[in-house]
Amino acid sequence: MDEPNGTSGPALDTTTCPECGAVAEVTDRAVLESTAGPVEHVRVVCLDRHWFLLPAESVTSATAAGRSCPVPAGSRAKR
């Protein structure tokens, strides 16, 4: 089945690196407990290999803004 953006396969959730401004991929999501209650966090990794664990609300998602990067089926490396 085709994705809403007309491509097949998963789309990368991308944003910008908070340090250098390069394209960064959201690689993981988790909910962490805090004194103010649970907070969703995301791990982002940029092209320059900077990585951050940030509150999700502080990350601007390019995918959410309609600028997804389609990934051809089978091209992602297994981790």
N, C-alpha and C positions, 0 to 999 in steps of 0.2 A: 504494500500500500504506500502511496506517495505521501511525503510530508507536506504540510501546508504551504511551504515555500516552493513546491514543485519539484523537489529532489527526492531521491530515495535514500534511505539510510539515516543514521543519527546525525544531528547537527552539534557542533561544538558550542559550548557556552563560553563566550569570550568577553573580555573586558580590557582595560588598560592597566599596565603596571603602575602601582603607586609611586615607585622610585624613579623609573626612567621613561614611562609613557609608552613603552612598546606594547604590542599585542600580547595579551596574557590569557591563558585558558583556566577556567574553573575546573579543577581536577577532583575536588572532593567537597562534600557538604556534610555538616554534622550539627547537632544541637548540643550546646554546652550549657551546664547549669551556671547561674550567677546569683548574686544576692537579690537581684531584681527579677529573678525568674529565668526560664530557659531562653537562650539567645542562639539563633541560627548563625553558624560560621561557615565560611568557604575558604578553601585553600586555592590560591592562584599561583601559577607559574608562568613567567614571561619568556620571550625568546632569548633574553640575556641571562636566563637561569636564575633570576631573582624569584624567591617564593615567599608568600605571606599567608598567614591564617588571620582572616579579618571577619568582623561581623558582616553578615550578608547585606544588611541595610546600607553599609558604607561602600558597596561595590556597585558600579553602574554596569549592568549587563547589556552587551551589544545584542545578544539574542532576544532579550526582552524588548529591545527597541526595534526589532525586525531586521537586524543585520547579522543573520546567522552565517556560519561557514560550514557548508555541507561536507561530510566526510564520506568518500567512496567506500562502499562495503568492503570489509576485509583489509582496509589500509591502516587501521590503528594497531599499534604494537600491543601485545598482551603484556600485562604487568604482573 
